[in-house]
């Protein structure tokens, strides 16, 4: 580590320590009667949706090629002093009610999907643990497609399907086509803690149910245990859909390919995607805002052979607030509600 | 139909001990990424809540810390993006952080310069540098926390440092 890095490290750690000060861990009571976090009361309104899902699904990074993820042996710095013991009570009995199973060609949120013979669409929440105290249990988390004979196990859904709702209306999850799951949720357990010996990402845009979808296929060869293989299609314009699997084998891959080929989605209501990410190729002032032309790219993937650009008009007020540093050739990301840009940010590279 | 399913019996996870030991290290990572303490606390609590919910499906109890770190890193990504969106909807007063009492005394213009430069980096580079400098994690553990390859970690680190040198322009 050179002098510059040492100085960075010192300044960053001093800032973190100053901000944390003498804070102590709040009581954690996920299943008890105590609010699980005192700061719930002081959460800004826009933080509330974060309670619905604990974490963002990991955005897969790295260019296509070999990767090495290793074991988790680190146990972090020394624990804080005088941390009150958290209240740990057993998970309460699951009293949720679920939507009935559906078989045959199913029509879900306007999409008609030809399930294979013997497969069933189940309420996806069956595959999720019940929410803990203070967390919402969204009524609609989509559907799980699986063989009817397969026993439901938490985390074991073979294929997950859901429509994506307008975030500006329902404060729903932010779309990210490079995220496993298409938006956020608890991260998937990828070769933790053994690490991976190889990582491969394939990406492209392919038809799904008559619409164009962003396709991603991830493979992590783990040092121990089976490989982690995930696959998804995200139809990113309204009405938007996500089909995802983190249990891809030959059968699941074939079912997903068949769904892509034979499903029928309603036509796009708008041409604007819910999110986009790429290199800024052109910036122009237009009536009411600034038009940004984005050359779409896969996050962290260096190869970018398709230089088609997509235009977004960023309203003046939004541009002034968020576009500092945006330049032609730099990366930028856009969030929309399907008809207008609601978030824009430029990045330094 | 053959369907792989590697989920076994729930591990014996000492959640209480883990919470006591890891709350502060996780908070340091979150504050390093978000630069807002209360928001960081929320992300950390949500990470522990996620772990609590998922403990029964963890493939290995040893995965807990790695999973927590991944939760925190992922949680900060959404929090940052929502923060940017919120800035356009809420009054500035709604998004201010409740800083530690002595924060203004301890922090200087140099700290602000570095923070501002760090905020201009792409997510992955900011995460890698924060995990390296604040959490002092080696490349393999940064890779696990971020979902990057080790090569990706090294690349993000190198590019991030180069960008910081440019952005700071010899001001340190």
HADDOCK unambig.tbl for C-alpha pairs under 7 A between the chains (distance, minus, plus):
assign (segid A and resid 9 and name CA) (segid B and resid 133 and name CA) 5.00 0.50 0.50
assign (segid A and resid 9 and name CA) (segid B and resid 134 and name CA) 6.83 0.50 0.50
assign (segid A and resid 11 and name CA) (segid B and resid 111 and name CA) 5.63 0.50 0.50
assign (segid A and resid 12 and name CA) (segid B and resid 134 and name CA) 6.74 0.50 0.50
assign (segid A and resid 13 and name CA) (segid B and resid 134 and name CA) 5.68 0.50 0.50
assign (segid A and resid 15 and name CA) (segid B and resid 107 and name CA) 6.46 0.50 0.50
assign (segid A and resid 15 and name CA) (segid B and resid 111 and name CA) 6.50 0.50 0.50
assign (segid A and resid 16 and name CA) (segid B and resid 28 and name CA) 6.36 0.50 0.50
assign (segid A and resid 16 and name CA) (segid B and resid 31 and name CA) 6.06 0.50 0.50
assign (segid A and resid 16 and name CA) (segid B and resid 32 and name CA) 5.82 0.50 0.50
assign (segid A and resid 18 and name CA) (segid B and resid 100 and name CA) 6.82 0.50 0.50
assign (segid A and resid 18 and name CA) (segid B and resid 103 and name CA) 5.07 0.50 0.50
assign (segid A and resid 18 and name CA) (segid B and resid 106 and name CA) 6.37 0.50 0.50
assign (segid A and resid 19 and name CA) (segid B and resid 37 and name CA) 6.29 0.50 0.50
assign (segid A and resid 19 and name CA) (segid B and resid 99 and name CA) 6.07 0.50 0.50
assign (segid A and resid 19 and name CA) (segid B and resid 100 and name CA) 5.41 0.50 0.50
assign (segid A and resid 19 and name CA) (segid B and resid 103 and name CA) 5.89 0.50 0.50
assign (segid A and resid 20 and name CA) (segid B and resid 37 and name CA) 6.40 0.50 0.50
assign (segid A and resid 20 and name CA) (segid B and resid 100 and name CA) 6.50 0.50 0.50
assign (segid A and resid 21 and name CA) (segid B and resid 100 and name CA) 5.77 0.50 0.50
assign (segid A and resid 25 and name CA) (segid B and resid 23 and name CA) 6.36 0.50 0.50
assign (segid A and resid 30 and name CA) (segid B and resid 49 and name CA) 6.70 0.50 0.50
assign (segid A and resid 44 and name CA) (segid B and resid 94 and name CA) 6.50 0.50 0.50
assign (segid A and resid 44 and name CA) (segid B and resid 95 and name CA) 6.88 0.50 0.50
assign (segid A and resid 46 and name CA) (segid B and resid 86 and name CA) 6.47 0.50 0.50
assign (segid A and resid 54 and name CA) (segid B and resid 46 and name CA) 4.69 0.50 0.50
assign (segid A and resid 54 and name CA) (segid B and resid 47 and name CA) 5.81 0.50 0.50
assign (segid A and resid 54 and name CA) (segid B and resid 49 and name CA) 6.81 0.50 0.50
assign (segid A and resid 54 and name CA) (segid B and resid 50 and name CA) 5.39 0.50 0.50
assign (segid A and resid 54 and name CA) (segid B and resid 75 and name CA) 6.95 0.50 0.50
assign (segid A and resid 55 and name CA) (segid B and resid 46 and name CA) 6.90 0.50 0.50
assign (segid A and resid 55 and name CA) (segid B and resid 47 and name CA) 6.40 0.50 0.50
assign (segid A and resid 55 and name CA) (segid B and resid 71 and name CA) 5.16 0.50 0.50
assign (segid A and resid 55 and name CA) (segid B and resid 72 and name CA) 6.99 0.50 0.50
assign (segid A and resid 55 and name CA) (segid B and resid 74 and name CA) 5.48 0.50 0.50
assign (segid A and resid 55 and name CA) (segid B and resid 75 and name CA) 4.34 0.50 0.50
assign (segid A and resid 56 and name CA) (segid B and resid 71 and name CA) 6.96 0.50 0.50
assign (segid A and resid 56 and name CA) (segid B and resid 74 and name CA) 4.36 0.50 0.50
assign (segid A and resid 56 and name CA) (segid B and resid 75 and name CA) 5.11 0.50 0.50
assign (segid A and resid 56 and name CA) (segid B and resid 77 and name CA) 6.89 0.50 0.50
assign (segid A and resid 56 and name CA) (segid B and resid 78 and name CA) 6.14 0.50 0.50
assign (segid A and resid 57 and name CA) (segid B and resid 74 and name CA) 6.25 0.50 0.50
assign (segid A and resid 58 and name CA) (segid B and resid 74 and name CA) 5.88 0.50 0.50
assign (segid A and resid 58 and name CA) (segid B and resid 146 and name CA) 6.97 0.50 0.50
assign (segid A and resid 58 and name CA) (segid B and resid 147 and name CA) 6.21 0.50 0.50
assign (segid A and resid 59 and name CA) (segid B and resid 147 and name CA) 6.79 0.50 0.50
assign (segid A and resid 60 and name CA) (segid B and resid 147 and name CA) 5.54 0.50 0.50
assign (segid A and resid 60 and name CA) (segid B and resid 148 and name CA) 6.52 0.50 0.50
assign (segid A and resid 61 and name CA) (segid B and resid 147 and name CA) 6.14 0.50 0.50
assign (segid A and resid 61 and name CA) (segid B and resid 148 and name CA) 4.77 0.50 0.50
assign (segid A and resid 62 and name CA) (segid B and resid 148 and name CA) 5.30 0.50 0.50
assign (segid A and resid 62 and name CA) (segid B and resid 149 and name CA) 5.81 0.50 0.50
assign (segid A and resid 62 and name CA) (segid B and resid 152 and name CA) 4.91 0.50 0.50
assign (segid A and resid 67 and name CA) (segid B and resid 149 and name CA) 4.40 0.50 0.50
assign (segid A and resid 67 and name CA) (segid B and resid 150 and name CA) 5.84 0.50 0.50
assign (segid A and resid 67 and name CA) (segid B and resid 151 and name CA) 6.38 0.50 0.50
assign (segid A and resid 68 and name CA) (segid B and resid 149 and name CA) 5.58 0.50 0.50
assign (segid A and resid 68 and name CA) (segid B and resid 150 and name CA) 5.30 0.50 0.50
assign (segid A and resid 69 and name CA) (segid B and resid 140 and name CA) 5.34 0.50 0.50
assign (segid A and resid 69 and name CA) (segid B and resid 143 and name CA) 5.66 0.50 0.50
assign (segid A and resid 69 and name CA) (segid B and resid 144 and name CA) 5.68 0.50 0.50
assign (segid A and resid 69 and name CA) (segid B and resid 149 and name CA) 6.11 0.50 0.50
assign (segid A and resid 69 and name CA) (segid B and resid 150 and name CA) 6.22 0.50 0.50
assign (segid A and resid 70 and name CA) (segid B and resid 140 and name CA) 4.96 0.50 0.50
assign (segid A and resid 70 and name CA) (segid B and resid 141 and name CA) 6.45 0.50 0.50
assign (segid A and resid 70 and name CA) (segid B and resid 144 and name CA) 6.87 0.50 0.50
assign (segid A and resid 72 and name CA) (segid B and resid 66 and name CA) 5.83 0.50 0.50
assign (segid A and resid 72 and name CA) (segid B and resid 141 and name CA) 6.02 0.50 0.50
assign (segid A and resid 76 and name CA) (segid B and resid 25 and name CA) 5.95 0.50 0.50
assign (segid A and resid 77 and name CA) (segid B and resid 25 and name CA) 6.04 0.50 0.50
assign (segid A and resid 79 and name CA) (segid B and resid 20 and name CA) 6.58 0.50 0.50
assign (segid A and resid 79 and name CA) (segid B and resid 21 and name CA) 4.47 0.50 0.50
assign (segid A and resid 79 and name CA) (segid B and resid 22 and name CA) 6.47 0.50 0.50
assign (segid A and resid 79 and name CA) (segid B and resid 24 and name CA) 6.45 0.50 0.50
assign (segid A and resid 80 and name CA) (segid B and resid 24 and name CA) 5.97 0.50 0.50
assign (segid A and resid 83 and name CA) (segid B and resid 20 and name CA) 6.31 0.50 0.50
assign (segid A and resid 85 and name CA) (segid B and resid 16 and name CA) 7.00 0.50 0.50
assign (segid A and resid 86 and name CA) (segid B and resid 16 and name CA) 5.99 0.50 0.50
assign (segid A and resid 88 and name CA) (segid B and resid 16 and name CA) 6.80 0.50 0.50
assign (segid A and resid 129 and name CA) (segid B and resid 53 and name CA) 5.93 0.50 0.50
assign (segid A and resid 132 and name CA) (segid B and resid 49 and name CA) 6.98 0.50 0.50
assign (segid A and resid 154 and name CA) (segid B and resid 57 and name CA) 6.75 0.50 0.50
assign (segid A and resid 155 and name CA) (segid B and resid 57 and name CA) 6.75 0.50 0.50
assign (segid A and resid 156 and name CA) (segid B and resid 5 and name CA) 6.84 0.50 0.50
assign (segid A and resid 186 and name CA) (segid B and resid 50 and name CA) 6.38 0.50 0.50
assign (segid A and resid 186 and name CA) (segid B and resid 71 and name CA) 6.87 0.50 0.50
assign (segid A and resid 187 and name CA) (segid B and resid 70 and name CA) 6.80 0.50 0.50
assign (segid A and resid 187 and name CA) (segid B and resid 71 and name CA) 6.20 0.50 0.50
assign (segid A and resid 189 and name CA) (segid B and resid 67 and name CA) 6.98 0.50 0.50
assign (segid A and resid 192 and name CA) (segid B and resid 63 and name CA) 5.23 0.50 0.50
assign (segid A and resid 192 and name CA) (segid B and resid 66 and name CA) 6.52 0.50 0.50
assign (segid A and resid 193 and name CA) (segid B and resid 62 and name CA) 6.38 0.50 0.50
assign (segid A and resid 193 and name CA) (segid B and resid 63 and name CA) 4.83 0.50 0.50
assign (segid A and resid 193 and name CA) (segid B and resid 66 and name CA) 6.68 0.50 0.50
assign (segid A and resid 199 and name CA) (segid B and resid 149 and name CA) 6.96 0.50 0.50
assign (segid A and resid 247 and name CA) (segid B and resid 4 and name CA) 6.88 0.50 0.50
assign (segid A and resid 318 and name CA) (segid B and resid 88 and name CA) 6.40 0.50 0.50
assign (segid A and resid 342 and name CA) (segid B and resid 85 and name CA) 6.75 0.50 0.50
assign (segid A and resid 343 and name CA) (segid B and resid 84 and name CA) 6.90 0.50 0.50
assign (segid A and resid 343 and name CA) (segid B and resid 85 and name CA) 5.30 0.50 0.50
assign (segid A and resid 347 and name CA) (segid B and resid 120 and name CA) 5.56 0.50 0.50
assign (segid A and resid 347 and name CA) (segid B and resid 121 and name CA) 5.82 0.50 0.50
assign (segid A and resid 347 and name CA) (segid B and resid 122 and name CA) 5.58 0.50 0.50
assign (segid A and resid 348 and name CA) (segid B and resid 120 and name CA) 5.06 0.50 0.50
assign (segid A and resid 348 and name CA) (segid B and resid 121 and name CA) 5.16 0.50 0.50
assign (segid A and resid 348 and name CA) (segid B and resid 122 and name CA) 6.74 0.50 0.50
assign (segid A and resid 349 and name CA) (segid B and resid 121 and name CA) 6.91 0.50 0.50
